[in-house]
């Protein structure tokens, strides 16, 4: 049975006092075992505090990024070993903002995924099309290419550590949201693509999250679709009330 997951990407938000307050509120709201795995991804300077704070609770902590090298002269970067050493075992890779603003390519992301898996980390792998690609009916080809280039060389056993997050770029932080039907259509396509390229068993087991302006008002309808296994939440994850409501919608 596929794992249900609701993950909150805090992006470059919340200083330490603010992070402390939000984590305190979230641990209280998720005190009872939720129906989904709950993950939060604070900024890197707050990762260690967050990991220590949620220890023993229903919440897990993820990093928003990591470098592909083991160590070395990479100023400002963080390695997989550093993350593991502070209790962080999940990392978000391939977010559209990393691709757009920092030039991350499919080839680079394949290297990052390989490094994360080498360290037994779970990868939340993000991908999705731009608005023009959707308008020109290239969205399926774009998504297939992103998956193929970064993930399809992996052994089938490695997919146990992969969580997919489909995020139509035109719906991230814009207030626009793919309709539940559009989300289901793409998630079903993703699952079939994996079934054809890897195996039907892997396709059936991999969790596919939807990301892109998910809010308490639309979460339940999106999560009800058969191939949507949860969400990667942006802005709404910065408010404990909203994030808890989304977590309860699954």
C-alpha positions in Angstrom: 0.0 0.0 0.0 1.4 3.4 -1.0 2.5 5.8 1.7 0.4 9.0 2.1 2.6 12.0 2.7 2.1 15.7 3.3 5.3 17.7 3.2 5.8 21.4 3.9 8.6 23.2 2.0 9.3 26.4 4.0 11.7 27.7 1.4 13.6 30.8 2.6 11.2 31.7 5.4 11.2 31.6 9.2 14.1 32.7 11.3 15.0 30.7 14.4 12.4 32.2 16.8 9.7 31.9 14.1 10.7 28.3 13.3 10.6 27.5 17.0 7.0 28.8 17.3 5.8 27.0 14.1 7.3 23.7 15.2 5.8 24.0 18.6 2.4 24.6 17.1 2.8 21.7 14.6 3.9 19.1 17.1 0.9 20.0 19.2 -1.5 19.8 16.2 0.0 16.5 15.1 0.2 15.0 18.6 -2.2 12.3 17.6 -0.9 10.0 14.9 -2.0 11.5 11.6 -3.3 9.6 8.6 -0.2 10.6 6.5 3.5 10.9 7.1 4.1 14.6 7.9 7.3 16.2 6.8 8.6 19.8 7.2 11.6 21.3 5.3 13.0 24.4 7.1 15.9 26.4 5.8 19.3 24.9 6.3 20.3 27.0 9.4 17.3 25.6 11.3 17.6 22.0 10.3 19.4 20.7 13.4 17.1 22.5 15.8 14.1 21.2 13.9 15.4 17.6 13.8 16.0 17.7 17.6 12.6 19.3 18.3 10.5 16.8 16.4 12.3 13.7 17.6 9.8 11.3 19.0 6.8 13.1 17.3 4.8 12.3 14.2 6.8 14.8 12.2 9.9 14.2 10.1 12.4 16.8 8.8 13.7 17.2 5.3 16.4 19.4 3.8 15.5 21.6 0.8 18.7 20.8 -1.1 22.1 19.2 -0.9 25.3 19.0 -2.9 26.2 16.0 -5.0 29.9 15.8 -3.8 30.9 14.0 -0.6 32.9 17.1 0.6 35.4 19.6 -0.7 35.8 23.3 -1.8 32.1 24.1 -2.4 31.5 27.2 -0.3 28.0 27.5 1.0 27.0 23.9 0.2 25.8 21.1 2.4 26.6 17.4 2.0 24.5 14.3 2.5 26.9 13.2 5.3 26.3 16.5 7.1 22.6 16.1 6.9 22.7 12.6 8.2 24.9 13.6 11.1 22.2 15.9 12.4 19.4 13.4 12.0 18.0 14.6 8.6 17.4 11.6 6.3 15.1 13.1 3.7 16.0 15.7 1.0 14.0 17.6 -1.6 15.7 17.6 -5.0 14.8 19.2 -8.3 12.4 21.9 -7.1 11.5 24.3 -10.0 13.1 27.2 -8.1 16.4 25.3 -8.0 16.1 24.5 -11.7 15.2 28.1 -12.7 17.3 30.2 -10.3 20.3 28.0 -9.8 20.5 26.3 -13.2 20.1 22.8 -11.9 19.9 20.4 -14.9 18.6 16.8 -15.1 22.2 15.5 -15.3 23.1 17.4 -12.1 20.0 16.1 -10.3 20.8 12.6 -11.3 24.1 13.0 -9.6 22.4 14.5 -6.5 19.9 11.6 -6.4 22.7 9.1 -6.6 24.6 10.6 -3.7 21.5 10.8 -1.6 20.7 7.2 -2.2 24.2 6.2 -1.5 23.7 7.6 2.0 20.4 5.8 2.4 18.4 9.1 2.3 14.9 9.4 1.1 14.5 11.7 -2.0 11.5 13.9 -2.7 12.1 14.4 -6.4 10.3 17.4 -7.9 9.4 18.0 -11.6 6.8 19.7 -13.7 6.1 21.8 -16.8 6.1 25.5 -17.4 3.0 27.3 -18.5 4.0 27.6 -22.1 4.8 23.9 -22.2 1.3 23.1 -20.9 -0.3 25.5 -23.4 1.5 23.9 -26.3 0.6 20.3 -25.1 4.2 19.4 -24.3 3.5 18.8 -20.6 3.5 15.0 -20.8 6.8 14.9 -22.9 8.5 17.4 -20.5 7.5 15.4 -17.4 8.6 12.1 -19.0 11.9 13.6 -20.0 12.6 15.0 -16.5 11.9 11.6 -14.9 13.8 9.6 -17.5 17.0 11.8 -17.4 17.2 11.8 -13.6 15.7 8.6 -12.3 15.3 5.8 -14.9 18.8 4.6 -14.7 18.2 3.6 -11.0 17.8 0.0 -10.0 14.2 -1.0 -9.2 15.2 -1.5 -5.5 16.4 2.2 -5.2 12.8 3.4 -5.9 11.9 2.4 -2.3 13.7 5.6 -1.3 12.1 7.8 -4.0 9.0 10.0 -3.5 7.8 11.9 -6.5 6.4 15.4 -6.4 4.6 16.7 -9.5 4.6 20.5 -9.4 3.2 22.3 -12.5 5.5 25.4 -12.4 2.6 27.6 -13.4 0.8 26.7 -10.2 3.7 27.3 -7.7 3.1 30.4 -5.6 0.7 31.9 -8.1 -2.6 31.0 -6.5 -3.4 28.9 -9.6 -3.9 25.2 -9.1 -4.2 22.3 -11.4 -7.8 21.1 -11.2 -8.2 17.7 -9.4 -8.8 16.2 -12.8 -5.6 17.7 -14.3 -3.7 16.4 -11.3 -5.1 12.9 -11.6 -4.5 12.9 -15.4 -0.8 13.7 -14.9 -0.3 11.4 -11.9 -1.8 8.5 -13.8 0.5 9.3 -16.7 3.5 9.3 -14.4 2.5 6.0 -12.9 2.1 4.4 -16.3 5.4 5.9 -17.5 7.2 4.3 -14.5 5.4 1.0 -15.1 6.6 0.9 -18.7 10.1 2.1 -18.0 10.9 0.4 -14.6 8.2 -2.0 -13.5 4.5 -2.2 -12.7 5.3 -3.1 -9.1 7.5 0.0 -8.7 4.8 2.2 -10.3 2.2 0.9 -7.9 4.3 1.4 -4.8 5.8 4.8 -5.4 4.1 7.8 -3.7 3.3 10.7 -6.1 2.6 14.0 -4.4 1.0 17.1 -6.0 2.4 20.5 -5.4 1.2 23.9 -6.5 -1.0 26.2 -4.4 -2.6 23.5 -2.3 -4.7 25.0 0.4 -7.2 23.7 3.1 -10.0 24.6 0.7 -8.9 22.4 -2.2 -6.7 19.7 -0.5 -9.4 17.1 0.2 -10.7 17.2 -3.4 -7.1 16.8 -4.8 -6.1 14.1 -2.4 -9.2 12.1 -3.1 -7.9 11.3 -6.6 -6.7 7.7 -6.8 -3.2 8.5 -8.1 -2.5 11.5 -5.8 -0.8 10.3 -2.6 -0.4 13.6 -0.8 1.1 17.0 -1.3 4.2 19.1 -1.3 3.0 22.3 0.3 4.6 25.7 0.0 3.0 28.9 1.4 0.3 27.1 3.4 2.9 25.1 5.3 4.1 28.3 7.0 0.8 28.6 9.0 0.2 25.8 11.5 -3.6 26.0 11.2 -3.5 25.7 7.4 -0.9 23.0 7.3 -2.7 20.9 9.9 -5.9 21.3 8.0 -4.2 20.0 4.8 -2.7 17.2 6.8 -6.1 16.2 8.0 -7.6 16.3 4.5 -5.8 13.2 3.3 
